[in-house]
Amino acid sequence: MTAAPDEANPKPPDPEEGPAATSFDAETVNHVQTYLSPSKMNIETALFGVDNRTSTSRARATGRVTDQDIAEAITTYAAPDCYPLASKALENENAVVLHGPADVGKRASAIMLLRERTDGPIILLSPQLDLTELGDRDYDKGSGYALVDHIVVPTTSEQEFEWRVVRERLVKAGAYLVVTTTTSPSLPMAAVQHVAWGPPRPDDVLAKRTSIPLSEDDLDTLTKALAGSIRMRDVVELANRLTDGESMVDAVGHLDQTARSKVSAWFDGQPSRRQISEVTALAFALGADDRHFESVLASLEQHLLLHMPEPESTEDVPQETSLPQRRHLLTGPDSLIVRRTVTSELGPRTELAFASSSLHRHVLAVLWERMEVAFWDAVREWLNRMTVLDGGVGFGLAGLAEVAFAEVRTLLVPWSRGSRGLRGQWVAILVLSTMAVSNELAPAALQTSTKWINSDNAAQRWTAAVAFSGDLGRRFPHEAVNRLWQLCTQPHTSSGDPSFALARLFSSLASNTPDAGIVLSTLDGKLRRFRGPGGNVVMQAVAMKATLAVLSVQDDVRGRRAFLRYLDRSPDRIGVVAKLWVAVLGNSPTRRDAIRSLRDAVEDISDHHENPSKEAARLGGALAAEMTAEERVRLEAEMRRITKRERAGNNEVVTVLFTTLLKALIPEDTVRKETR
């Protein structure tokens, strides 16, 4: 799998895949997001094999750190030996850089270092910020800033000056900054100290996370199991299992490092060509039944023969007298593969999987370490010509991305640009979504999607926009809102209405996180800016269309309007919601559709709320409170017609809402005349 340029857009090898998606319409966006629904695919478990009970892998990676996350970090934190050096550097210079391997606790260390220096808010910055942007931004006095998993460029002599600018700005503002990265500086940096970071002692972590006493035998078992390779995900999972009552011997059997050792030992046993082909095929076809698996395996073997021909035998080969019987050999006692029975809509079916979910990523990692370029060229061609692209391919590529994202990118780039139609695009989205739930891979997913959404290819922009509207947007909501808003303001660069992607982001955030208010606050700010004196009329129209799409979108769970789900979580934000509704109701181009959408929303209240009349009255009162006299006059006629029509339909909850509004819109004696 040699690297290919970004501009590569090869001829689609499978025309039956159909056309790529470039148009932003609700049906297509919802169609793809249905494939990526957490209810259909357990992304985190499928890829990473660890039941991480902490919130960090799912929490947003930008914005203010919640008090809950800070409290969790403080309660469970165990400091490594390098901590005092970093603490002293932050005290003296107001900034420090922590560099070291992935998953050794750098994020939690950044939070702890900042809380040690200030009681103010702690803000997570985008990993895409460069040193120039860090030197230009404003910092608030007493605040702490963490730039986690910074995407860095090779060290240059100019960076010494840029770091001095950043440090001076922080000192002047009385703020603090901690940057974490996996990249070590190639040149010494005197302006801001770069501290080599390592993990804490595992027994210290266990002492913080569990009250289970550890014997000398337990510590010996732990040391041997980790074998010098300590990842925080392993130790956290170990603590969870010990707390649940497992013995140390049983608990270490589930460690990520244990799975790695098992896979390495299997490869050390010199498996046959067929066996290596089998585990490779399964890595990209998880959950396949025997027929589908054998089809993709046969295709892979054909490509391997082209790139890695079998050596000719010098011995006499006896003529075959029987057909080969291979299926039962696939799941032998020493195999990494198992066959299991699962339920489906058509009854029980068998599927193939690795013996444990954690083996998947390690099979890919060991294959990458041991197999030569001819092997990966064959795999790349096989994947690019695979008849059916599905979730198994996506999970396989996401697993490979952990050790070789540049290789994965050679396939994702043309697929994102439509070389394999809509199916290839949604596999690319699935890979980015799966990467987004990993602390190590999320910055690369963000960087890739940002590049794609700014490209000159309509299909690639669509792919990136849908990625930002799902898991990637949940991880980086501020970045997602900004990128999708930017796309909304550039209708000439895409067909259809990209505000559907922004609406889907809001629905995703409202259903799964407390961060949906970021979308509403952004739209509120845009409307205030563009509706004011001298405002941009074109941008006002864009903001109105996007606002109506966001208020009208349904959630992923119960099919009701997502803003109602948001209000269930954040009832105190009803004023912002009402303000946005009043904006689209008072805008001539969106007024009629807004009234219909509001009516549908009230019907949702009727169908889903425990006390629908009370909730409808609360919403109606909030809407009325945001209306000016001019808006009341403009809306009066249409609101009266809607009210009469809904009264004729005898929908009590709709009547409650519009009656509440009419009390504010029309003098009380007029209301009495209308109701006689």
C-alpha positions in Angstrom: 0.0 0.0 0.0 2.3 2.7 -1.2 1.3 6.3 -0.7 -0.9 8.1 -3.3 -1.3 11.8 -3.8 -4.4 13.5 -2.5 -5.5 14.4 -6.0 -5.7 10.8 -7.0 -9.2 9.9 -8.1 -9.0 6.6 -9.9 -11.7 5.2 -12.2 -14.3 3.3 -10.0 -13.4 -0.4 -10.2 -17.0 -1.3 -9.5 -19.6 0.8 -11.4 -22.4 -1.1 -9.7 -21.7 0.8 -6.5 -23.7 3.7 -8.0 -23.0 7.5 -8.0 -21.3 9.3 -5.2 -23.3 11.7 -2.9 -22.7 15.4 -3.4 -26.1 16.8 -2.7 -27.1 17.7 0.9 -30.6 16.5 1.4 -32.2 15.1 4.5 -32.9 11.7 3.1 -29.3 10.9 2.0 -27.7 12.4 5.1 -30.1 10.4 7.3 -29.5 7.3 5.3 -25.8 7.4 5.9 -26.1 8.4 9.6 -28.5 5.4 10.1 -25.6 3.1 9.1 -23.4 4.8 11.7 -26.0 4.8 14.5 -24.5 3.7 17.8 -27.5 1.4 18.3 -26.4 -0.5 15.2 -22.7 -0.5 15.7 -20.8 -0.5 19.0 -17.8 1.5 17.5 -15.8 1.7 20.7 -16.0 -2.0 21.6 -15.7 -3.2 18.0 -12.4 -1.5 17.5 -10.6 -1.1 20.7 -11.7 -4.1 22.7 -11.7 -2.4 26.0 -14.8 -1.5 28.0 -13.6 1.9 29.0 -15.9 3.1 31.8 -14.4 6.5 32.0 -15.8 9.5 30.1 -12.6 10.6 28.4 -12.9 8.6 25.3 -16.4 10.0 24.6 -16.1 13.5 26.0 -15.7 16.4 23.7 -12.1 17.3 23.1 -12.5 21.1 22.9 -14.2 23.7 25.1 -14.4 24.1 28.8 -13.6 21.0 30.9 -16.6 20.1 33.1 -16.4 20.1 36.8 -17.2 16.4 36.7 -14.2 15.6 34.5 -11.9 17.7 36.7 -13.2 16.0 39.8 -12.7 12.5 38.2 -9.1 13.4 37.2 -8.2 14.6 40.7 -9.8 11.6 42.4 -8.1 8.9 40.2 -4.9 10.6 39.2 -1.5 9.0 40.0 1.5 11.1 39.2 4.5 9.7 37.2 8.1 10.4 38.2 8.3 13.3 35.6 5.4 15.2 37.1 7.5 17.6 39.5 9.6 18.7 36.6 6.6 19.7 34.5 4.9 21.4 37.5 8.0 23.5 38.1 8.2 24.5 34.5 4.6 25.6 34.4 5.0 27.6 37.5 8.1 29.4 36.1 7.1 29.8 32.5 3.3 29.6 32.4 3.6 27.0 29.7 5.0 23.5 29.4 4.9 20.7 26.7 4.5 17.1 27.6 5.7 14.7 24.9 5.6 10.9 25.0 3.8 7.8 23.7 0.0 7.6 23.3 -2.1 6.5 26.2 0.3 7.2 29.1 -2.0 9.7 30.9 -0.9 13.0 29.4 -4.5 14.5 29.2 -5.2 13.8 32.9 -1.7 15.2 33.7 -2.5 18.4 31.8 -5.7 18.9 33.8 -3.9 18.2 37.1 -1.0 20.6 36.3 -3.4 23.4 35.4 -5.6 22.9 38.5 -2.5 23.0 40.6 -1.8 26.5 39.3 -5.3 28.0 39.1 -8.8 27.6 40.3 -10.2 29.2 37.2 -11.8 27.5 34.2 -9.8 25.0 32.2 -10.3 25.2 28.4 -9.4 22.5 25.9 -8.1 24.0 22.7 -8.3 22.5 19.2 -5.3 20.2 18.4 -5.1 21.9 15.0 -3.9 25.2 16.4 -0.4 26.1 15.4 2.2 28.2 17.3 1.3 31.3 15.4 -2.4 31.0 16.4 -1.4 30.3 20.0 0.6 33.5 20.0 -2.2 35.5 18.4 -5.1 34.4 20.6 -6.4 36.1 23.7 -6.1 34.4 27.1 -8.3 35.1 30.2 -6.6 35.9 33.5 -6.7 33.0 35.9 -7.7 30.5 33.2 -5.9 27.3 32.3 -5.6 26.0 28.7 -4.8 22.5 27.5 -3.9 21.7 24.0 -4.2 17.9 24.0 -2.7 15.6 21.2 -1.3 18.6 19.4 -0.7 18.1 15.7 2.8 19.4 15.3 5.1 20.1 12.4 8.8 19.2 12.4 10.8 21.4 14.8 12.5 24.5 13.3 14.6 27.2 14.7 11.8 29.7 14.1 9.7 27.9 16.7 11.9 29.2 19.5 10.7 32.7 18.7 7.1 31.6 18.4 7.2 29.8 21.7 8.6 33.0 23.3 5.6 35.0 21.9 3.2 32.4 23.3 4.9 32.4 26.7 5.0 36.3 27.0 1.3 36.5 26.1 0.4 33.9 28.8 2.5 35.7 31.4 1.0 39.1 30.5 -2.6 37.6 30.8 -1.9 35.6 33.9 -2.9 32.4 32.2 -1.4 28.9 31.9 -1.0 26.5 29.0 -0.1 22.8 28.9 0.5 21.2 25.5 0.6 17.4 25.0 1.9 15.6 21.9 3.3 12.2 20.8 6.1 14.0 18.8 9.4 14.7 20.5 11.2 17.9 19.6 14.2 17.4 17.2 15.8 20.7 18.4 16.1 21.9 22.0 13.5 24.5 23.0 14.6 27.0 25.7 11.6 29.3 25.6 9.2 26.6 26.9 10.3 23.4 28.5 9.5 20.1 26.7 9.2 17.3 29.3 9.5 13.7 28.2 6.4 12.0 29.6 5.9 8.4 30.8 3.2 6.4 32.6 2.7 6.3 36.4 3.5 3.1 38.3 0.5 0.7 37.6 0.2 -0.2 41.3 -0.2 3.5 42.1 -3.0 3.7 39.5 -4.7 0.7 41.0 -4.4 2.1 44.4 -6.3 5.3 43.2 -9.0 3.3 41.3 -9.8 0.4 43.5 -9.7 -0.5 47.2 -8.8 -4.1 46.5 -5.6 -5.0 48.4 -2.7 -6.4 46.2 -0.5 -9.2 47.4 3.1 -9.7 46.4 1.9 -12.4 44.1 -0.6 -10.0 42.5 2.1 -7.4 41.9 4.4 -10.1 40.4 1.6 -11.2 38.1 0.9 -7.6 37.1 4.5 -6.9 36.3 4.9 -9.9 34.1 1.6 -9.3 32.3 2.5 -5.7 31.4 6.1 -6.7 30.4 7.3 -3.1 30.5 4.6 -1.8 28.2 2.1 0.2 30.3 -0.9 1.8 28.7 -3.5 3.6 30.8 -6.4 1.8 29.1 -5.0 -1.5 30.3 -4.5 -0.4 33.9 -8.0 1.3 34.0 -9.6 -1.8 32.7 -7.7 -3.9 35.1 -8.9 -1.8 38.0 -12.5 -2.2 36.8 -12.2 -5.9 36.7 -10.6 -6.2 40.1 -13.4 -4.0 41.5 -15.9 -6.4 39.9 -14.4 -9.2 41.9 -12.1 -10.9 39.4 -8.8 -12.3 40.5 -5.5 -10.7 39.3 -4.8 -13.8 37.2 -8.2 -13.7 35.5 -8.1 -9.9 35.1 -4.7 -9.7 33.4 -6.0 -12.3 30.9 -8.2 -9.5 29.4 -5.4 -7.0 29.2 -4.7 -5.4 25.8 -1.0 -6.4 26.3 -2.1 -10.0 26.9 -3.9 -10.0 23.6 -0.8 -8.6 21.9 1.3 -11.3 23.3 -1.1 -14.0 22.1 -1.1 -12.6 18.6 2.7 -12.3 18.5 3.1 -15.9 19.7 0.7 -17.1 17.0 2.7 -15.4 14.2 6.0 -16.7 15.8 4.6 -20.2 15.2 5.1 -19.6 11.4 1.4 -20.0 10.3 0.8 -21.1 6.8 0.1 -18.8 3.9 -3.6 -19.8 4.1 -3.8 -19.0 7.8 -2.3 -15.5 7.3 -4.8 -14.9 4.5 -7.6 -16.0 6.8 -6.8 -13.6 9.7 -6.2 -10.8 7.2 -9.5 -11.4 5.5 -11.4 -11.5 8.8 -9.8 -8.3 10.0 -11.8 -6.6 7.2 -14.9 -8.8 7.3 -15.8 -9.0 11.0 -19.2 -10.7 11.5 -19.3 -12.3 8.1 -21.0 -15.7 7.6 -19.0 -18.5 6.0 -20.2 -17.9 2.5 -19.3 -14.2 2.5 -16.0 -14.8 4.3 -14.9 -17.5 1.9 -15.7 -15.2 -1.1 -13.6 -12.3 0.3 -10.9 -14.8 1.3 -10.7 -16.2 -2.2 -10.5 -12.7 -3.7 -7.6 -11.8 -1.3 -5.7 -15.0 -2.2 -6.0 -14.2 -5.9 -4.5 -10.7 -5.3 -1.7 -12.2 -3.1 -0.8 -14.6 -5.8 -0.4 -11.7 -8.2 1.8 -9.7 -5.9 3.5 -12.6 -4.0 3.5 -15.7 -6.2 4.0 -19.1 -4.5 7.4 -20.6 -5.2 7.4 -23.5 -7.6 7.7 -26.9 -5.8 10.7 -29.0 -6.7 8.9 -32.2 -5.5 6.4 -34.3 -7.3 2.9 -33.1 -6.4 0.4 -35.9 -6.3 -2.8 -35.4 -8.2 -5.8 -34.3 -6.1 -8.4 -37.1 -5.8 -10.8 -35.1 -3.5 -12.1 -31.6 -3.2 -10.3 -29.6 -0.4 -12.1 -29.6 3.0 -11.0 -26.4 4.6 -13.9 -24.8 6.4 -13.6 -26.9 9.6 -9.9 -26.1 9.8 -10.6 -22.4 10.1 -11.5 -22.5 13.8 -9.1 -25.2 15.2 -7.8 -25.2 18.8 -4.8 -23.0 18.0 -6.7 -20.6 15.8 -7.4 -16.9 16.6 -10.8 -17.3 14.9 -14.0 -18.6 16.3 -17.4 -19.4 14.8 -20.4 -18.4 16.8 -24.2 -18.4 16.5 -26.1 -15.1 16.6 -29.7 -14.1 16.2 -30.9 -12.2 13.2 -34.2 -11.2 11.6 -34.2 -14.5 9.6 -33.4 -16.6 12.6 -30.1 -18.0 14.0 -27.0 -17.6 11.8 -23.3 -18.2 12.2 -20.7 -15.5 12.0 -16.9 -15.5 12.2 -15.0 -13.3 14.6 -11.8 -13.2 16.5 -11.7 -15.2 19.7 -11.7 -11.9 21.7 -12.5 -8.4 20.3 -9.1 -7.1 21.5 -7.3 -9.5 19.1 -8.5 -7.6 16.1 -6.3 -4.5 16.4 -3.3 -6.6 17.3 -3.6 -8.8 14.3 -3.5 -5.7 12.1 -0.6 -4.2 14.1 1.5 -7.4 13.8 0.7 -7.8 10.1 1.9 -4.2 9.6 5.1 -4.9 11.5 6.0 -8.1 9.8 4.6 -8.1 6.2 6.4 -6.5 3.3 5.2 -3.9 0.8 4.1 -6.6 -1.8 1.6 -7.9 0.8 0.1 -4.5 1.5 -0.1 -3.7 -2.2 -2.2 -6.8 -2.6 -4.4 -5.9 0.3 -4.9 -2.4 -1.0 -5.9 -3.6 -4.4 -8.1 -6.3 -2.9 -10.0 -3.7 -0.7 -10.3 -1.2 -3.6 -11.9 -3.9 -5.8 -14.0 -5.6 -3.1 -17.5 -6.2 -4.4 -19.2 -5.2 -1.2 -18.0 -2.4 1.0 -19.5 -2.7 4.5 -18.9 -2.0 8.1 -16.3 -4.8 8.4 -14.1 -3.0 6.0 -14.5 0.3 7.9 -13.6 -1.3 11.2 -10.7 -3.0 9.7 -9.3 0.2 8.2 -9.9 2.0 11.5 -7.9 -0.6 13.3 -5.1 -0.4 10.7 -5.1 3.4 11.2 -3.8 3.0 14.7 -0.4 1.8 13.3 -0.5 3.0 9.7 -2.9 5.9 9.0 -0.9 7.0 6.0 -1.7 3.6 4.4 -5.4 3.8 5.2 -5.5 7.3 3.8 -4.5 6.1 0.4 -7.8 4.3 0.2 -10.0 6.8 2.0 -9.0 9.8 -0.2 -10.4 8.4 -3.4 -13.4 6.8 -1.7 -14.2 10.1 0.0 -14.1 11.7 -3.5 -16.7 9.2 -4.8 -14.6 6.5 -6.6 -16.8 3.8 -5.0 -20.0 5.7 -4.9 -22.1 6.4 -1.7 -21.0 3.1 -0.2 -17.3 4.0 -0.3 -18.1 7.4 1.2 -20.0 6.0 4.1 -17.1 3.5 4.8 -14.8 6.5 4.8 -17.1 8.2 7.3 -17.2 5.1 9.4 -13.4 5.0 9.6 -13.3 8.7 10.7 -16.1 8.1 13.2 -14.4 5.1 14.7 -11.1 7.0 14.9 -13.0 9.9 16.6 -13.7 7.8 19.8 -10.0 7.1 20.2 -7.9 9.6 22.1 -4.9 8.7 20.0 -6.6 8.8 16.6 -9.2 11.6 17.0 -6.8 14.5 16.1 -5.9 12.7 12.8 -9.6 12.2 12.0 -10.2 15.9 12.7 -7.2 17.0 10.5 -8.3 14.8 7.6 -12.0 15.9 7.7 -11.0 19.6 7.9 -8.8 19.1 4.8 -11.6 17.4 3.0 -14.4 19.9 3.8 -12.2 22.6 2.3 -11.3 20.7 -0.8 -12.5 21.5 -4.3 -14.3 18.1 -4.7 -18.0 18.2 -4.0 -18.2 14.6 -3.0 -15.3 14.9 -0.6 -16.9 18.0 1.0 -20.1 16.0 1.5 -18.2 13.1 3.1 -16.4 15.4 5.5 -19.6 17.2 6.4 -21.5 14.0 7.3 -18.5 12.9 9.4 -18.6 16.2 11.2 -22.4 15.7 11.8 -21.8 12.4 13.7 -19.1 11.0 16.1 -16.4 13.4 14.9 -18.7 16.3 15.7 -19.5 14.9 19.1 -15.8 14.8 19.9 -15.0 18.2 18.4 -18.4 20.1 18.6 -16.9 23.6 18.3 -14.8 22.7 15.2 -17.8 20.9 13.7 -20.1 23.8 14.1 -17.6 26.2 12.6 -16.8 23.9 9.6 -20.4 23.2 8.9 -21.4 26.8 9.2 -18.6 27.7 6.8 -20.0 25.2 4.3 -23.5 26.6 4.7 -22.2 30.0 3.7 -20.7 28.6 0.5 -23.7 27.3 -1.5 -21.8 27.6 -4.7 -19.4 24.8 -3.6 -22.1 22.2 -3.1 -25.5 21.1 -4.4 -28.4 20.8 -2.1 -28.7 22.4 1.4 -25.7 21.7 3.7 -27.7 23.0 6.6 -29.0 19.4 6.9 -25.6 18.4 8.1 -25.6 21.1 10.7 -29.1 19.9 11.8 -27.9 16.4 12.0 -25.0 17.5 14.2 -27.5 19.2 16.6 -29.6 16.1 16.7 -26.6 13.9 17.4 -25.4 16.2 20.2 -28.9 16.5 21.7 -29.3 12.7 21.8 -25.9 11.8 23.1 -24.2 14.7 24.9 -24.9 17.9 26.9 -23.3 20.0 24.1 -26.1 20.7 21.7 -26.3 24.3 23.1 -23.1 25.1 21.1 -25.1 24.9 17.9 -28.0 27.0 19.2 -25.6 29.7 20.7 -23.7 29.9 17.4 -26.9 30.4 15.4 -28.2 32.9 17.9 -24.9 34.9 17.5 -25.1 34.7 13.7 -28.7 36.0 13.6 -27.9 38.9 16.0 -24.9 39.8 13.9 -26.6 39.7 10.5 -30.0 41.0 11.5 -28.6 44.1 13.1 -28.2 47.5 11.4 -26.0 47.1 8.3 -26.2 43.3 8.5 -25.4 41.1 5.6 -28.7 40.1 4.0 -27.3 37.1 2.3 -25.8 35.8 5.5 -29.0 36.4 7.3 -30.8 34.2 4.8 -28.2 31.5 5.4 -28.6 31.7 9.1 -32.4 31.6 8.9 -32.3 28.5 6.7 -29.8 26.7 9.0 -31.9 27.7 12.1 -35.1 26.3 10.6 -33.3 23.1 9.7 -31.9 22.7 13.2 -35.3 23.4 14.9 -37.1 21.0 12.6 -34.7 18.0 12.7 -35.8 14.8 14.5 -33.7 13.0 17.1 -32.2 9.5 16.6 -34.0 7.8 19.4 -37.8 8.5 19.4 -38.3 10.4 16.2 -39.4 13.6 17.8 -37.9 17.1 17.3 -34.4 17.2 18.6 -34.9 20.6 20.3 -37.5 19.1 22.5 -35.0 16.4 23.7 -32.5 19.2 24.3 -35.0 21.1 26.5 -35.6 17.9 28.5 -31.9 18.0 29.4 -31.6 21.8 29.6 -35.0 23.3 30.5 -33.3 26.6 31.5 -32.3 27.1 27.8 -35.9 27.5 26.6 -35.3 31.3 26.1 -32.6 30.7 23.5 -34.8 28.1 21.7 -37.8 30.5 21.7 -35.6 33.3 20.4 -34.6 31.2 17.4 -38.1 30.1 16.8 -39.3 33.7 16.8 -36.5 34.6 14.3 -37.7 32.1 11.7 -41.3 32.8 12.4 -40.8 36.5 11.8 -38.7 36.0 8.6 -40.9 36.1 5.4 -39.0 33.4 3.4 -39.1 30.9 6.3 -42.3 31.9 8.1 -44.7 29.4 6.5 -42.4 26.4 6.9 -41.6 27.5 10.4 -45.2 27.6 11.4 -45.7 24.1 10.0 -42.6 22.8 11.8 -43.7 24.4 15.0 -47.1 22.8 14.7 -45.4 19.4 14.1 -43.2 20.0 17.2 -46.3 20.6 19.4 -47.7 17.3 18.1 -44.5 15.7 19.1 -45.1 17.1 22.6 -48.6 15.6 22.5 -47.1 12.2 21.6 -44.1 12.0 23.9 -44.5 14.3 26.9 -45.9 13.3 30.3 -47.8 16.6 30.7 -48.2 17.8 27.1 -50.5 20.7 27.8 -48.2 22.2 30.5 -45.2 21.8 28.2 -47.0 23.4 25.3 -48.0 26.3 27.4 -44.5 26.7 28.7 -43.2 26.8 25.1 -45.9 29.2 24.0 -45.2 31.5 26.9 -41.5 31.5 26.0 -42.2 32.3 22.4 -44.6 35.1 23.3 -42.0 36.6 25.7 -39.5 37.0 22.8 -41.9 38.7 20.4 -41.7 42.4 19.7 -44.8 44.4 18.9 -43.9 44.6 15.2 -43.4 40.8 15.1 -46.8 40.3 16.7 -48.6 42.4 14.1 -46.8 40.6 11.3 -47.6 37.1 12.6 -51.1 37.8 13.8 -53.1 36.8 10.7 -51.2 33.6 10.0 -51.2 32.5 13.7 -55.0 33.1 13.8 -55.5 30.9 10.7 -53.3 28.1 12.1 -55.2 28.3 15.4 -58.6 28.0 13.8 -57.4 25.1 11.6 -56.0 23.2 14.5 -59.0 23.8 16.7 -61.1 22.3 13.9 -58.8 19.3 14.1 -59.5 19.1 17.8 -55.8 18.8 18.8 -55.9 20.0 22.4 -52.2 20.5 22.8 -51.8 22.5 19.6 -54.7 24.6 20.8 -53.0 25.2 24.1 -49.8 26.5 22.4 -51.5 28.9 20.0 -54.0 30.1 22.6 -51.0 31.0 24.8 -49.5 32.8 21.9 -52.7 34.6 21.0 -53.0 35.9 24.5 -49.8 37.8 23.9 -50.5 38.6 20.3 -54.1 39.9 20.5 -55.8 42.0 23.1 -57.9 39.9 25.5 -61.3 41.2 24.2 -60.3 40.2 20.6 -59.5 36.7 21.8 -62.9 36.5 23.5 -64.6 37.5 20.2 -62.6 35.0 18.2 -63.5 32.1 20.6 -67.3 32.8 20.6 
